[in-house]
Amino acid sequence: MEAVIATGGKQYRVAPGQVIRVERLPHARGTAVEFNSVLLVSRDGQVIVEPGALARARVLAEVVAQAKARKVSVVKFKRRKNYRRNRGHRQPLTAVRITKIEV
Protein backbone atom coordinates (compact mmCIF):
# COMPACT_ATOMS: atom_id res chain seq x y z
CA MET A 1 0.00 0.00 0.00
CA GLU A 2 1.30 3.44 -0.94
CA ALA A 3 0.02 6.97 -0.54
CA VAL A 4 0.86 10.51 -1.59
CA ILE A 5 0.69 13.06 1.23
CA ALA A 6 1.15 16.82 1.32
CA THR A 7 2.97 18.54 4.17
CA GLY A 8 5.15 21.61 4.38
CA GLY A 9 4.20 22.72 0.88
CA LYS A 10 5.61 19.55 -0.69
CA GLN A 11 4.23 16.17 -1.74
CA TYR A 12 5.73 12.84 -0.67
CA ARG A 13 5.13 9.29 -1.89
CA VAL A 14 5.14 7.06 1.20
CA ALA A 15 4.77 3.42 2.18
CA PRO A 16 4.61 1.75 5.62
CA GLY A 17 8.05 1.38 7.21
CA GLN A 18 9.61 4.14 5.11
CA VAL A 19 11.51 7.01 6.75
CA ILE A 20 11.11 10.43 5.09
CA ARG A 21 12.47 13.87 5.93
CA VAL A 22 9.84 16.62 5.88
CA GLU A 23 9.78 20.29 6.80
CA ARG A 24 10.07 20.79 10.56
CA LEU A 25 7.11 19.60 12.62
CA PRO A 26 6.56 20.84 16.20
CA HIS A 27 6.64 17.36 17.78
CA ALA A 28 9.15 15.69 20.07
CA ARG A 29 11.02 12.52 19.18
CA GLY A 30 8.93 9.38 19.61
CA THR A 31 5.54 11.08 19.34
CA ALA A 32 2.87 10.06 16.85
CA VAL A 33 1.99 12.30 13.90
CA GLU A 34 -1.10 12.11 11.71
CA PHE A 35 -1.18 13.39 8.13
CA ASN A 36 -4.75 14.11 6.99
CA SER A 37 -3.85 15.70 3.67
CA VAL A 38 -3.81 12.50 1.60
CA LEU A 39 -3.87 13.08 -2.17
CA LEU A 40 -3.78 9.51 -3.50
CA VAL A 41 -3.84 5.95 -2.16
CA SER A 42 -2.73 2.85 -4.08
CA ARG A 43 -3.88 -0.47 -2.64
CA ASP A 44 -3.39 -3.83 -4.40
CA GLY A 45 -2.92 -2.12 -7.76
CA GLN A 46 -6.12 -0.10 -7.33
CA VAL A 47 -5.69 3.69 -7.22
CA ILE A 48 -8.06 5.72 -5.04
CA VAL A 49 -8.41 9.41 -5.89
CA GLU A 50 -12.07 10.02 -4.99
CA PRO A 51 -12.43 13.10 -2.76
CA GLY A 52 -14.98 11.35 -0.54
CA ALA A 53 -12.72 8.39 0.18
CA LEU A 54 -9.61 10.54 0.61
CA ALA A 55 -11.39 12.81 3.12
CA ARG A 56 -11.45 9.83 5.52
CA ALA A 57 -7.93 8.64 4.67
CA ARG A 58 -4.99 9.34 6.96
CA VAL A 59 -1.35 8.40 7.27
CA LEU A 60 0.08 7.67 10.71
CA ALA A 61 3.76 8.22 11.45
CA GLU A 62 6.23 8.44 14.32
CA VAL A 63 8.85 11.17 14.73
CA VAL A 64 12.31 9.60 14.51
CA ALA A 65 14.55 12.69 14.75
CA GLN A 66 14.75 16.47 14.54
CA ALA A 67 17.68 17.53 12.37
CA LYS A 68 18.99 20.13 9.93
CA ALA A 69 19.69 19.75 6.23
CA ARG A 70 23.10 20.28 4.66
CA LYS A 71 24.32 23.85 4.54
CA VAL A 72 23.41 25.93 1.52
CA SER A 73 25.92 28.69 0.85
CA VAL A 74 24.46 32.02 -0.29
CA VAL A 75 27.06 34.26 -1.98
CA LYS A 76 26.46 37.82 -3.15
CA PHE A 77 29.10 39.48 -5.27
CA LYS A 78 29.36 42.63 -7.40
CA ARG A 79 32.42 42.97 -9.55
CA ARG A 80 34.72 45.98 -9.21
CA LYS A 81 32.69 47.34 -6.25
CA ASN A 82 34.47 45.53 -3.39
CA TYR A 83 31.10 44.01 -2.39
CA ARG A 84 31.11 40.42 -1.14
CA ARG A 85 28.69 38.70 1.23
CA ASN A 86 28.76 35.06 2.24
CA ARG A 87 25.95 33.56 4.29
CA GLY A 88 24.85 30.02 5.01
CA HIS A 89 21.47 28.42 5.69
CA ARG A 90 20.51 25.07 7.18
CA GLN A 91 16.84 24.14 6.84
CA PRO A 92 15.32 22.44 9.91
CA LEU A 93 13.86 19.01 9.09
CA THR A 94 11.94 16.27 10.87
CA ALA A 95 12.52 12.60 10.08
CA VAL A 96 9.33 10.53 10.38
CA ARG A 97 8.74 6.78 9.99
CA ILE A 98 5.46 5.88 8.31
CA THR A 99 3.65 3.31 10.45
CA LYS A 100 0.20 2.91 8.90
CA ILE A 101 -1.96 4.06 5.98
CA GLU A 102 -5.71 4.02 6.67
CA VAL A 103 -8.45 4.51 4.09
N, C-alpha and C positions, 0 to 999 in steps of 0.2 A: 504494500500500500504506500502510495506517495501522495504528497500534497504540495501546493504552492501557496505560501503565506506572504503577507505584506507586513513589514514592520520597519520603522525608521526610514520610511520613504523608499525602501528597496523591496524587491521580491526575491524569495528564496524557495528553491525546490528541496523538499525535505522528505526523509523517510525515518521510521523508528530506529533508534540506536545511533543516528548520525549526530555529529557535533558540528554546529555552525557558529560563526562569529557574526553577531549583529551589532547595530548601533547600541550604545550603552543603555541598559535598563536599570531602573532604580531598585534592584533586588539584591539581597545578600547571597553569598555562595550557599548552595544546598537548598534554596527555596524553590518552590514550584511556580512556573509561569504558564499562563494560558494565552494562546494566540487565537483571537476570534475572527480576525480578518483573513479568512480562507478563501482563495480565489479559484482553486481547482482541486479536485480529489480524483485519484486514479486507483481503482480497486479491482483486482483480478482482470485487468485489461479493459475495464469499463470506466469511461471518463465521466465525472459528474461536474457539470457547470451550471446547473439550475440554481437560480437565486434562492428559491425556497429551501432547497436541500442544503445549500451552503450557508444559509443564515443560522442553521442549527449545528453546523460543523465547527469543530475546534481542534486545535493541536496543543497537546500538553507537553511541557518541557521542564527541565531542571537546570538551574544555573550551575555551571561548572566552575567558571572563573571570571573575574573582572580583570581586564588587561588593557594595554594600549597597543595600537598598531605601530608599524615601523615608522621612523621619522621621515617626514617629507620636508625637504629643504626648499625654502622660498627665497629666491635671490632677485633683488632689484638692482639694476645697473644702468647708468646713463653714460655713454662714452664722452670723453673729453670734459666732463663736468665734475670729476672727483666725487661722484655720488655712487656709493655702494651700500647695500643693506642685505644682511643675511639673517634670516629667521627660520626657525624650525617649527614643525607642528606634529604632534602625535595624537591621533584620534582615539578617544576612549571606546573600548569595545567590551561586549559581554559574550562569553562563550556559553552556549546552551546545548544540552543533549536532549534530543527529541525522544520522548518516552512513549507517546501514544497519539494516534490520529483517530478522532471520533467523528462519525457522520450521523 
